[in-house]
Amino acid sequence: MEGRPATNGGNNLFSVSVRVEKAHEIVERLAVRRRFYRGGFFILAVIVVSAASAVIGITPSAWVYMLAWVGSSLLGTAAILWWLYLARGTSLYADAGRELLGGK
């Protein structure tokens, strides 16, 4: 048949199974990383809210500033963690692609 490259059925099946295996491995690694980031973010949130509560207890008029501090701290940290998660996911897919292409 013209126009179609000759492929060996076994190699094609092997290639597909390796790709599926790599995809599952990447999904598992990202799930572990996501749990790690969520746990770290929760711990940070507890610390920040506790510190803000202590300051508000000492100086009740500072609640507006503490609210802004808590909000900016949590939003900034969430944005950085989200960016790290996306960057690491891209890196994992790039590594898997290089490995499937034979290190090219």
C-alpha positions in Angstrom: 0.0 0.0 0.0 1.4 3.3 -1.0 1.4 6.3 1.3 1.5 4.2 4.5 4.8 3.3 6.2 5.4 -0.4 6.8 5.2 -1.1 10.5 5.5 -4.2 12.4 2.4 -4.9 14.4 4.3 -6.1 17.5 6.4 -2.9 17.7 3.3 -0.8 17.3 1.5 -2.6 20.1 4.6 -2.4 22.3 4.9 1.3 21.6 1.2 1.9 22.5 1.6 -0.1 25.8 4.7 1.9 26.7 2.9 5.1 26.1 -0.1 4.1 28.2 2.3 2.9 31.0 4.1 6.3 30.9 0.8 8.2 31.0 -0.3 6.2 34.1 3.1 6.8 35.7 2.8 10.6 35.1 -0.7 10.7 36.5 0.4 8.8 39.6 3.4 11.1 40.1 1.3 14.2 39.7 -1.3 12.9 42.1 1.4 12.4 44.8 2.7 15.9 44.1 -0.8 17.4 44.3 -1.3 15.7 47.7 2.0 17.1 48.9 1.2 20.6 47.8 -2.3 20.5 49.3 -0.9 19.3 52.7 1.8 22.0 52.7 -0.7 24.7 51.8 -3.1 23.5 54.5 -0.3 23.7 57.1 0.7 27.2 55.9 -2.9 28.3 56.0 -3.3 27.2 59.6 -0.1 29.0 60.6 -1.0 32.2 58.8 -4.6 32.3 60.2 -3.3 31.5 63.7 -0.8 34.3 63.6 -3.4 36.7 62.3 -5.8 35.6 65.0 -3.2 36.3 67.7 -2.5 39.7 66.3 -6.2 40.5 66.1 -6.6 39.3 69.7 -3.8 41.8 70.8 -4.8 44.7 68.6 -8.5 44.4 67.5 -8.2 47.5 65.3 -5.7 45.7 63.0 -8.3 43.2 61.7 -8.4 44.9 58.3 -4.6 44.7 57.9 -4.5 41.1 59.0 -7.3 40.2 56.6 -5.3 41.7 53.8 -2.2 39.9 55.0 -3.9 36.5 55.2 -5.5 36.9 51.8 -2.4 38.0 50.0 -0.3 35.3 51.7 -2.6 32.5 50.8 -3.4 33.7 47.3 0.3 34.3 46.5 1.3 30.9 47.9 -1.5 29.2 46.0 -0.5 30.8 42.7 3.2 29.7 43.2 2.2 26.2 44.1 -0.1 26.0 41.1 2.7 27.3 38.8 5.1 24.7 40.3 2.5 21.9 39.7 2.1 22.9 36.1 5.8 23.3 35.5 6.5 19.9 37.0 3.7 18.3 34.9 5.2 19.8 31.8 8.6 18.5 32.8 7.3 15.0 33.3 5.6 14.9 29.9 8.8 16.3 28.3 10.9 13.6 30.0 8.5 10.9 28.9 8.6 12.1 25.3 12.3 12.2 25.2 12.5 8.7 26.6 10.0 7.4 24.1 11.9 9.0 21.3 15.1 7.4 22.4 16.8 10.3 24.0 16.6 12.7 21.1 
